Amino acid sequence: MAPMSDLLQLPPSERLALAIALWDSLDNQARDGALPVNPALYPELDRRWANHRDDPEAAVPWDEVRSQLGIG
């Protein structure tokens, strides 16, 4: 396995592809029961992901969310 410092040197497009692949692998494992995710949450998570795919520009940047919550 590559050290994190090596992975962070990848071009942004490759880091994004890696992040998506990792996320997808977690989703698959969660649905198989390997991760502690409440199955009742899946419809809401799927709805939110579909909304994001349909309109990614509607997302609120993480810095703004943190600021609104008073943690950033």
PDB file of N, CA, C and O in Angstrom, chain B, residues numbered from 101:
ATOM      1  N   MET B 101       0.846  -1.173   0.000  1.00  0.00           N
ATOM      2  CA  MET B 101       0.000   0.000   0.000  1.00  0.00           C
ATOM      3  C   MET B 101       0.895   1.241   0.000  1.00  0.00           C
ATOM      4  O   MET B 101       1.917   1.286   0.684  1.00  0.00           O
ATOM      5  N   ALA B 102       0.496   2.233  -0.769  1.00  0.00           N
ATOM      6  CA  ALA B 102       1.269   3.468  -0.878  1.00  0.00           C
ATOM      7  C   ALA B 102       1.061   4.330   0.372  1.00  0.00           C
ATOM      8  O   ALA B 102      -0.052   4.421   0.889  1.00  0.00           O
ATOM      9  N   PRO B 103       2.137   4.961   0.854  1.00  0.00           N
ATOM     10  CA  PRO B 103       1.989   5.882   1.988  1.00  0.00           C
ATOM     11  C   PRO B 103       1.113   7.075   1.601  1.00  0.00           C
ATOM     12  O   PRO B 103       1.066   7.472   0.437  1.00  0.00           O
ATOM     13  N   MET B 104       0.427   7.634   2.586  1.00  0.00           N
ATOM     14  CA  MET B 104      -0.458   8.773   2.344  1.00  0.00           C
ATOM     15  C   MET B 104       0.285   9.907   1.661  1.00  0.00           C
ATOM     16  O   MET B 104      -0.270  10.560   0.777  1.00  0.00           O
ATOM     17  N   SER B 105       1.532  10.156   2.052  1.00  0.00           N
ATOM     18  CA  SER B 105       2.295  11.252   1.443  1.00  0.00           C
ATOM     19  C   SER B 105       2.456  11.040  -0.057  1.00  0.00           C
ATOM     20  O   SER B 105       2.447  12.006  -0.819  1.00  0.00           O
ATOM     21  N   ASP B 106       2.605   9.783  -0.493  1.00  0.00           N
ATOM     22  CA  ASP B 106       2.701   9.496  -1.928  1.00  0.00           C
ATOM     23  C   ASP B 106       1.358   9.737  -2.622  1.00  0.00           C
ATOM     24  O   ASP B 106       1.303  10.293  -3.719  1.00  0.00           O
ATOM     25  N   LEU B 107       0.288   9.314  -1.969  1.00  0.00           N
ATOM     26  CA  LEU B 107      -1.039   9.490  -2.558  1.00  0.00           C
ATOM     27  C   LEU B 107      -1.384  10.968  -2.709  1.00  0.00           C
ATOM     28  O   LEU B 107      -2.029  11.358  -3.682  1.00  0.00           O
ATOM     29  N   LEU B 108      -0.964  11.782  -1.762  1.00  0.00           N
ATOM     30  CA  LEU B 108      -1.254  13.214  -1.823  1.00  0.00           C
ATOM     31  C   LEU B 108      -0.486  13.918  -2.933  1.00  0.00           C
ATOM     32  O   LEU B 108      -0.801  15.058  -3.275  1.00  0.00           O
ATOM     33  N   GLN B 109       0.506  13.261  -3.493  1.00  0.00           N
ATOM     34  CA  GLN B 109       1.271  13.827  -4.609  1.00  0.00           C
ATOM     35  C   GLN B 109       0.620  13.546  -5.959  1.00  0.00           C
ATOM     36  O   GLN B 109       1.042  14.097  -6.976  1.00  0.00           O
ATOM     37  N   LEU B 110      -0.399  12.699  -5.979  1.00  0.00           N
ATOM     38  CA  LEU B 110      -1.094  12.399  -7.232  1.00  0.00           C
ATOM     39  C   LEU B 110      -1.789  13.651  -7.747  1.00  0.00           C
ATOM     40  O   LEU B 110      -2.145  14.528  -6.961  1.00  0.00           O
ATOM     41  N   PRO B 111      -1.986  13.744  -9.059  1.00  0.00           N
ATOM     42  CA  PRO B 111      -2.758  14.871  -9.611  1.00  0.00           C
ATOM     43  C   PRO B 111      -4.177  14.857  -9.044  1.00  0.00           C
ATOM     44  O   PRO B 111      -4.690  13.798  -8.681  1.00  0.00           O
ATOM     45  N   PRO B 112      -4.809  16.020  -8.968  1.00  0.00           N
ATOM     46  CA  PRO B 112      -6.161  16.097  -8.405  1.00  0.00           C
ATOM     47  C   PRO B 112      -7.150  15.112  -9.027  1.00  0.00           C
ATOM     48  O   PRO B 112      -7.956  14.519  -8.310  1.00  0.00           O
ATOM     49  N   SER B 113      -7.103  14.932 -10.326  1.00  0.00           N
ATOM     50  CA  SER B 113      -8.067  14.026 -10.967  1.00  0.00           C
ATOM     51  C   SER B 113      -7.874  12.587 -10.490  1.00  0.00           C
ATOM     52  O   SER B 113      -8.849  11.852 -10.335  1.00  0.00           O
ATOM     53  N   GLU B 114      -6.627  12.181 -10.256  1.00  0.00           N
ATOM     54  CA  GLU B 114      -6.369  10.826  -9.768  1.00  0.00           C
ATOM     55  C   GLU B 114      -6.748  10.679  -8.299  1.00  0.00           C
ATOM     56  O   GLU B 114      -7.239   9.627  -7.890  1.00  0.00           O
ATOM     57  N   ARG B 115      -6.524  11.731  -7.497  1.00  0.00           N
ATOM     58  CA  ARG B 115      -6.937  11.684  -6.092  1.00  0.00           C
ATOM     59  C   ARG B 115      -8.461  11.596  -5.996  1.00  0.00           C
ATOM     60  O   ARG B 115      -8.995  10.872  -5.155  1.00  0.00           O
ATOM     61  N   LEU B 116      -9.157  12.336  -6.863  1.00  0.00           N
ATOM     62  CA  LEU B 116     -10.617  12.283  -6.868  1.00  0.00           C
ATOM     63  C   LEU B 116     -11.100  10.889  -7.247  1.00  0.00           C
ATOM     64  O   LEU B 116     -12.005  10.352  -6.609  1.00  0.00           O
ATOM     65  N   ALA B 117     -10.514  10.311  -8.260  1.00  0.00           N
ATOM     66  CA  ALA B 117     -10.906   8.957  -8.681  1.00  0.00           C
ATOM     67  C   ALA B 117     -10.660   7.957  -7.542  1.00  0.00           C
ATOM     68  O   ALA B 117     -11.467   7.055  -7.318  1.00  0.00           O
ATOM     69  N   LEU B 118      -9.559   8.122  -6.839  1.00  0.00           N
ATOM     70  CA  LEU B 118      -9.256   7.248  -5.706  1.00  0.00           C
ATOM     71  C   LEU B 118     -10.275   7.441  -4.588  1.00  0.00           C
ATOM     72  O   LEU B 118     -10.752   6.467  -4.006  1.00  0.00           O
ATOM     73  N   ALA B 119     -10.610   8.695  -4.287  1.00  0.00           N
ATOM     74  CA  ALA B 119     -11.590   8.972  -3.233  1.00  0.00           C
ATOM     75  C   ALA B 119     -12.947   8.360  -3.569  1.00  0.00           C
ATOM     76  O   ALA B 119     -13.604   7.787  -2.701  1.00  0.00           O
ATOM     77  N   ILE B 120     -13.361   8.480  -4.817  1.00  0.00           N
ATOM     78  CA  ILE B 120     -14.645   7.909  -5.232  1.00  0.00           C
ATOM     79  C   ILE B 120     -14.612   6.393  -5.129  1.00  0.00           C
ATOM     80  O   ILE B 120     -15.574   5.772  -4.676  1.00  0.00           O
ATOM     81  N   ALA B 121     -13.504   5.801  -5.549  1.00  0.00           N
ATOM     82  CA  ALA B 121     -13.389   4.343  -5.461  1.00  0.00           C
ATOM     83  C   ALA B 121     -13.426   3.879  -4.007  1.00  0.00           C
ATOM     84  O   ALA B 121     -14.062   2.873  -3.692  1.00  0.00           O
ATOM     85  N   LEU B 122     -12.748   4.605  -3.126  1.00  0.00           N
ATOM     86  CA  LEU B 122     -12.776   4.254  -1.704  1.00  0.00           C
ATOM     87  C   LEU B 122     -14.187   4.401  -1.140  1.00  0.00           C
ATOM     88  O   LEU B 122     -14.661   3.533  -0.408  1.00  0.00           O
ATOM     89  N   TRP B 123     -14.857   5.506  -1.483  1.00  0.00           N
ATOM     90  CA  TRP B 123     -16.217   5.730  -0.993  1.00  0.00           C
ATOM     91  C   TRP B 123     -17.145   4.612  -1.469  1.00  0.00           C
ATOM     92  O   TRP B 123     -17.930   4.072  -0.689  1.00  0.00           O
ATOM     93  N   ASP B 124     -17.047   4.274  -2.747  1.00  0.00           N
ATOM     94  CA  ASP B 124     -17.895   3.214  -3.288  1.00  0.00           C
ATOM     95  C   ASP B 124     -17.637   1.892  -2.580  1.00  0.00           C
ATOM     96  O   ASP B 124     -18.573   1.131  -2.331  1.00  0.00           O
ATOM     97  N   SER B 125     -16.377   1.607  -2.252  1.00  0.00           N
ATOM     98  CA  SER B 125     -16.063   0.351  -1.573  1.00  0.00           C
ATOM     99  C   SER B 125     -16.667   0.338  -0.170  1.00  0.00           C
ATOM    100  O   SER B 125     -17.114  -0.708   0.302  1.00  0.00           O
ATOM    101  N   LEU B 126     -16.685   1.492   0.500  1.00  0.00           N
ATOM    102  CA  LEU B 126     -17.308   1.571   1.819  1.00  0.00           C
ATOM    103  C   LEU B 126     -18.814   1.394   1.722  1.00  0.00           C
ATOM    104  O   LEU B 126     -19.418   0.722   2.558  1.00  0.00           O
ATOM    105  N   ASP B 127     -19.424   1.995   0.703  1.00  0.00           N
ATOM    106  CA  ASP B 127     -20.865   1.859   0.511  1.00  0.00           C
ATOM    107  C   ASP B 127     -21.231   0.394   0.335  1.00  0.00           C
ATOM    108  O   ASP B 127     -22.183  -0.097   0.940  1.00  0.00           O
ATOM    109  N   ASN B 128     -20.471  -0.291  -0.494  1.00  0.00           N
ATOM    110  CA  ASN B 128     -20.760  -1.705  -0.734  1.00  0.00           C
ATOM    111  C   ASN B 128     -20.607  -2.519   0.545  1.00  0.00           C
ATOM    112  O   ASN B 128     -21.426  -3.394   0.823  1.00  0.00           O
ATOM    113  N   GLN B 129     -19.564  -2.238   1.325  1.00  0.00           N
ATOM    114  CA  GLN B 129     -19.356  -2.978   2.573  1.00  0.00           C
ATOM    115  C   GLN B 129     -20.418  -2.629   3.613  1.00  0.00           C
ATOM    116  O   GLN B 129     -20.858  -3.495   4.369  1.00  0.00           O
ATOM    117  N   ALA B 130     -20.822  -1.379   3.650  1.00  0.00           N
ATOM    118  CA  ALA B 130     -21.857  -0.980   4.606  1.00  0.00           C
ATOM    119  C   ALA B 130     -23.152  -1.708   4.305  1.00  0.00           C
ATOM    120  O   ALA B 130     -23.835  -2.176   5.216  1.00  0.00           O
ATOM    121  N   ARG B 131     -23.486  -1.803   3.041  1.00  0.00           N
ATOM    122  CA  ARG B 131     -24.738  -2.481   2.673  1.00  0.00           C
ATOM    123  C   ARG B 131     -24.662  -3.981   2.944  1.00  0.00           C
ATOM    124  O   ARG B 131     -25.687  -4.638   3.125  1.00  0.00           O
ATOM    125  N   ASP B 132     -23.433  -4.524   2.973  1.00  0.00           N
ATOM    126  CA  ASP B 132     -23.256  -5.939   3.294  1.00  0.00           C
ATOM    127  C   ASP B 132     -23.206  -6.177   4.798  1.00  0.00           C
ATOM    128  O   ASP B 132     -23.091  -7.320   5.240  1.00  0.00           O
ATOM    129  N   GLY B 133     -23.293  -5.097   5.596  1.00  0.00           N
ATOM    130  CA  GLY B 133     -23.276  -5.237   7.041  1.00  0.00           C
ATOM    131  C   GLY B 133     -21.891  -5.172   7.660  1.00  0.00           C
ATOM    132  O   GLY B 133     -21.756  -5.373   8.867  1.00  0.00           O
ATOM    133  N   ALA B 134     -20.856  -4.898   6.874  1.00  0.00           N
ATOM    134  CA  ALA B 134     -19.495  -4.861   7.402  1.00  0.00           C
ATOM    135  C   ALA B 134     -19.198  -3.582   8.176  1.00  0.00           C
ATOM    136  O   ALA B 134     -18.252  -3.545   8.963  1.00  0.00           O
ATOM    137  N   LEU B 135     -19.986  -2.540   7.966  1.00  0.00           N
ATOM    138  CA  LEU B 135     -19.804  -1.276   8.681  1.00  0.00           C
ATOM    139  C   LEU B 135     -21.063  -0.963   9.476  1.00  0.00           C
ATOM    140  O   LEU B 135     -22.165  -1.330   9.067  1.00  0.00           O
ATOM    141  N   PRO B 136     -20.903  -0.285  10.612  1.00  0.00           N
ATOM    142  CA  PRO B 136     -22.061  -0.001  11.458  1.00  0.00           C
ATOM    143  C   PRO B 136     -22.904   1.171  10.958  1.00  0.00           C
ATOM    144  O   PRO B 136     -22.894   2.249  11.552  1.00  0.00           O
ATOM    145  N   VAL B 137     -23.629   0.955   9.866  1.00  0.00           N
ATOM    146  CA  VAL B 137     -24.529   1.967   9.326  1.00  0.00           C
ATOM    147  C   VAL B 137     -25.953   1.443   9.476  1.00  0.00           C
ATOM    148  O   VAL B 137     -26.267   0.326   9.065  1.00  0.00           O
ATOM    149  N   ASN B 138     -26.796   2.263  10.066  1.00  0.00           N
ATOM    150  CA  ASN B 138     -28.183   1.880  10.259  1.00  0.00           C
ATOM    151  C   ASN B 138     -28.863   1.738   8.895  1.00  0.00           C
ATOM    152  O   ASN B 138     -28.928   2.709   8.141  1.00  0.00           O
ATOM    153  N   PRO B 139     -29.368   0.554   8.568  1.00  0.00           N
ATOM    154  CA  PRO B 139     -30.009   0.350   7.261  1.00  0.00           C
ATOM    155  C   PRO B 139     -31.163   1.311   6.991  1.00  0.00           C
ATOM    156  O   PRO B 139     -31.480   1.580   5.832  1.00  0.00           O
ATOM    157  N   ALA B 140     -31.788   1.824   8.030  1.00  0.00           N
ATOM    158  CA  ALA B 140     -32.886   2.764   7.841  1.00  0.00           C
ATOM    159  C   ALA B 140     -32.402   4.077   7.229  1.00  0.00           C
ATOM    160  O   ALA B 140     -33.208   4.845   6.704  1.00  0.00           O
ATOM    161  N   LEU B 141     -31.094   4.345   7.290  1.00  0.00           N
ATOM    162  CA  LEU B 141     -30.538   5.578   6.726  1.00  0.00           C
ATOM    163  C   LEU B 141     -30.331   5.512   5.218  1.00  0.00           C
ATOM    164  O   LEU B 141     -30.212   6.554   4.573  1.00  0.00           O
ATOM    165  N   TYR B 142     -30.287   4.322   4.645  1.00  0.00           N
ATOM    166  CA  TYR B 142     -29.975   4.193   3.219  1.00  0.00           C
ATOM    167  C   TYR B 142     -30.897   4.978   2.299  1.00  0.00           C
ATOM    168  O   TYR B 142     -30.405   5.627   1.376  1.00  0.00           O
ATOM    169  N   PRO B 143     -32.212   4.953   2.504  1.00  0.00           N
ATOM    170  CA  PRO B 143     -33.064   5.742   1.593  1.00  0.00           C
ATOM    171  C   PRO B 143     -32.716   7.237   1.628  1.00  0.00           C
ATOM    172  O   PRO B 143     -32.695   7.891   0.586  1.00  0.00           O
ATOM    173  N   GLU B 144     -32.446   7.770   2.809  1.00  0.00           N
ATOM    174  CA  GLU B 144     -32.092   9.191   2.908  1.00  0.00           C
ATOM    175  C   GLU B 144     -30.738   9.472   2.276  1.00  0.00           C
ATOM    176  O   GLU B 144     -30.577  10.467   1.569  1.00  0.00           O
ATOM    177  N   LEU B 145     -29.772   8.613   2.523  1.00  0.00           N
ATOM    178  CA  LEU B 145     -28.453   8.791   1.910  1.00  0.00           C
ATOM    179  C   LEU B 145     -28.539   8.694   0.389  1.00  0.00           C
ATOM    180  O   LEU B 145     -27.909   9.475  -0.325  1.00  0.00           O
ATOM    181  N   ASP B 146     -29.317   7.736  -0.102  1.00  0.00           N
ATOM    182  CA  ASP B 146     -29.494   7.597  -1.550  1.00  0.00           C
ATOM    183  C   ASP B 146     -30.183   8.829  -2.138  1.00  0.00           C
ATOM    184  O   ASP B 146     -29.818   9.290  -3.219  1.00  0.00           O
ATOM    185  N   ARG B 147     -31.185   9.364  -1.420  1.00  0.00           N
ATOM    186  CA  ARG B 147     -31.888  10.562  -1.886  1.00  0.00           C
ATOM    187  C   ARG B 147     -30.928  11.747  -1.964  1.00  0.00           C
ATOM    188  O   ARG B 147     -30.921  12.489  -2.947  1.00  0.00           O
ATOM    189  N   ARG B 148     -30.123  11.913  -0.926  1.00  0.00           N
ATOM    190  CA  ARG B 148     -29.182  13.037  -0.914  1.00  0.00           C
ATOM    191  C   ARG B 148     -28.131  12.896  -2.009  1.00  0.00           C
ATOM    192  O   ARG B 148     -27.765  13.881  -2.651  1.00  0.00           O
ATOM    193  N   TRP B 149     -27.644  11.676  -2.224  1.00  0.00           N
ATOM    194  CA  TRP B 149     -26.644  11.464  -3.274  1.00  0.00           C
ATOM    195  C   TRP B 149     -27.252  11.753  -4.650  1.00  0.00           C
ATOM    196  O   TRP B 149     -26.603  12.361  -5.500  1.00  0.00           O
ATOM    197  N   ALA B 150     -28.484  11.321  -4.867  1.00  0.00           N
ATOM    198  CA  ALA B 150     -29.163  11.588  -6.142  1.00  0.00           C
ATOM    199  C   ALA B 150     -29.347  13.086  -6.343  1.00  0.00           C
ATOM    200  O   ALA B 150     -29.150  13.590  -7.448  1.00  0.00           O
ATOM    201  N   ASN B 151     -29.724  13.804  -5.283  1.00  0.00           N
ATOM    202  CA  ASN B 151     -29.863  15.263  -5.383  1.00  0.00           C
ATOM    203  C   ASN B 151     -28.535  15.903  -5.765  1.00  0.00           C
ATOM    204  O   ASN B 151     -28.490  16.810  -6.596  1.00  0.00           O
ATOM    205  N   HIS B 152     -27.472  15.435  -5.162  1.00  0.00           N
ATOM    206  CA  HIS B 152     -26.156  16.001  -5.476  1.00  0.00           C
ATOM    207  C   HIS B 152     -25.763  15.701  -6.922  1.00  0.00           C
ATOM    208  O   HIS B 152     -25.251  16.576  -7.621  1.00  0.00           O
ATOM    209  N   ARG B 153     -25.998  14.484  -7.366  1.00  0.00           N
ATOM    210  CA  ARG B 153     -25.671  14.136  -8.754  1.00  0.00           C
ATOM    211  C   ARG B 153     -26.480  14.989  -9.727  1.00  0.00           C
ATOM    212  O   ARG B 153     -25.967  15.404 -10.766  1.00  0.00           O
ATOM    213  N   ASP B 154     -27.748  15.251  -9.390  1.00  0.00           N
ATOM    214  CA  ASP B 154     -28.611  16.038 -10.266  1.00  0.00           C
ATOM    215  C   ASP B 154     -28.226  17.513 -10.288  1.00  0.00           C
ATOM    216  O   ASP B 154     -28.379  18.171 -11.316  1.00  0.00           O
ATOM    217  N   ASP B 155     -27.726  18.044  -9.167  1.00  0.00           N
ATOM    218  CA  ASP B 155     -27.414  19.472  -9.080  1.00  0.00           C
ATOM    219  C   ASP B 155     -26.228  19.708  -8.142  1.00  0.00           C
ATOM    220  O   ASP B 155     -26.410  20.218  -7.037  1.00  0.00           O
ATOM    221  N   PRO B 156     -25.018  19.343  -8.573  1.00  0.00           N
ATOM    222  CA  PRO B 156     -23.849  19.485  -7.688  1.00  0.00           C
ATOM    223  C   PRO B 156     -23.564  20.933  -7.282  1.00  0.00           C
ATOM    224  O   PRO B 156     -22.931  21.170  -6.253  1.00  0.00           O
ATOM    225  N   GLU B 157     -24.021  21.895  -8.073  1.00  0.00           N
ATOM    226  CA  GLU B 157     -23.778  23.299  -7.736  1.00  0.00           C
ATOM    227  C   GLU B 157     -24.593  23.755  -6.529  1.00  0.00           C
ATOM    228  O   GLU B 157     -24.301  24.804  -5.955  1.00  0.00           O
ATOM    229  N   ALA B 158     -25.602  22.991  -6.136  1.00  0.00           N
ATOM    230  CA  ALA B 158     -26.428  23.349  -4.989  1.00  0.00           C
ATOM    231  C   ALA B 158     -25.740  23.017  -3.662  1.00  0.00           C
ATOM    232  O   ALA B 158     -26.212  23.419  -2.599  1.00  0.00           O
ATOM    233  N   ALA B 159     -24.642  22.294  -3.725  1.00  0.00           N
ATOM    234  CA  ALA B 159     -23.939  21.910  -2.503  1.00  0.00           C
ATOM    235  C   ALA B 159     -23.363  23.130  -1.796  1.00  0.00           C
ATOM    236  O   ALA B 159     -22.941  24.097  -2.432  1.00  0.00           O
ATOM    237  N   VAL B 160     -23.354  23.064  -0.478  1.00  0.00           N
ATOM    238  CA  VAL B 160     -22.773  24.131   0.337  1.00  0.00           C
ATOM    239  C   VAL B 160     -21.333  23.727   0.653  1.00  0.00           C
ATOM    240  O   VAL B 160     -21.096  22.632   1.164  1.00  0.00           O
ATOM    241  N   PRO B 161     -20.370  24.602   0.354  1.00  0.00           N
ATOM    242  CA  PRO B 161     -18.972  24.261   0.634  1.00  0.00           C
ATOM    243  C   PRO B 161     -18.748  23.956   2.119  1.00  0.00           C
ATOM    244  O   PRO B 161     -19.376  24.567   2.984  1.00  0.00           O
ATOM    245  N   TRP B 162     -17.856  23.014   2.408  1.00  0.00           N
ATOM    246  CA  TRP B 162     -17.589  22.586   3.772  1.00  0.00           C
ATOM    247  C   TRP B 162     -17.170  23.762   4.663  1.00  0.00           C
ATOM    248  O   TRP B 162     -17.589  23.829   5.819  1.00  0.00           O
ATOM    249  N   ASP B 163     -16.363  24.679   4.155  1.00  0.00           N
ATOM    250  CA  ASP B 163     -15.950  25.838   4.947  1.00  0.00           C
ATOM    251  C   ASP B 163     -17.158  26.660   5.390  1.00  0.00           C
ATOM    252  O   ASP B 163     -17.195  27.165   6.513  1.00  0.00           O
ATOM    253  N   GLU B 164     -18.142  26.791   4.506  1.00  0.00           N
ATOM    254  CA  GLU B 164     -19.352  27.547   4.841  1.00  0.00           C
ATOM    255  C   GLU B 164     -20.178  26.812   5.896  1.00  0.00           C
ATOM    256  O   GLU B 164     -20.710  27.441   6.810  1.00  0.00           O
ATOM    257  N   VAL B 165     -20.289  25.510   5.782  1.00  0.00           N
ATOM    258  CA  VAL B 165     -21.021  24.717   6.772  1.00  0.00           C
ATOM    259  C   VAL B 165     -20.355  24.864   8.135  1.00  0.00           C
ATOM    260  O   VAL B 165     -21.027  25.108   9.137  1.00  0.00           O
ATOM    261  N   ARG B 166     -19.038  24.716   8.169  1.00  0.00           N
ATOM    262  CA  ARG B 166     -18.302  24.855   9.429  1.00  0.00           C
ATOM    263  C   ARG B 166     -18.508  26.231  10.033  1.00  0.00           C
ATOM    264  O   ARG B 166     -18.684  26.363  11.244  1.00  0.00           O
ATOM    265  N   SER B 167     -18.488  27.251   9.198  1.00  0.00           N
ATOM    266  CA  SER B 167     -18.689  28.618   9.676  1.00  0.00           C
ATOM    267  C   SER B 167     -20.087  28.776  10.266  1.00  0.00           C
ATOM    268  O   SER B 167     -20.248  29.372  11.331  1.00  0.00           O
ATOM    269  N   GLN B 168     -21.092  28.245   9.583  1.00  0.00           N
ATOM    270  CA  GLN B 168     -22.473  28.337  10.073  1.00  0.00           C
ATOM    271  C   GLN B 168     -22.644  27.604  11.392  1.00  0.00           C
ATOM    272  O   GLN B 168     -23.446  28.005  12.235  1.00  0.00           O
ATOM    273  N   LEU B 169     -21.887  26.526  11.567  1.00  0.00           N
ATOM    274  CA  LEU B 169     -21.978  25.749  12.801  1.00  0.00           C
ATOM    275  C   LEU B 169     -21.102  26.326  13.911  1.00  0.00           C
ATOM    276  O   LEU B 169     -21.174  25.900  15.064  1.00  0.00           O
ATOM    277  N   GLY B 170     -20.268  27.309  13.538  1.00  0.00           N
ATOM    278  CA  GLY B 170     -19.385  27.923  14.518  1.00  0.00           C
ATOM    279  C   GLY B 170     -18.205  27.057  14.893  1.00  0.00           C
ATOM    280  O   GLY B 170     -17.664  27.172  15.992  1.00  0.00           O
ATOM    281  N   ILE B 171     -17.800  26.176  13.967  1.00  0.00           N
ATOM    282  CA  ILE B 171     -16.655  25.302  14.258  1.00  0.00           C
ATOM    283  C   ILE B 171     -15.482  25.573  13.329  1.00  0.00           C
ATOM    284  O   ILE B 171     -14.509  24.819  13.330  1.00  0.00           O
ATOM    285  N   GLY B 172     -15.555  26.612  12.554  1.00  0.00           N
ATOM    286  CA  GLY B 172     -14.476  26.824  11.622  1.00  0.00           C
ATOM    287  C   GLY B 172     -13.965  28.189  11.691  1.00  0.00           C
ATOM    288  O   GLY B 172     -13.039  28.539  10.959  1.00  0.00           O
TER     289      GLY B 172
END
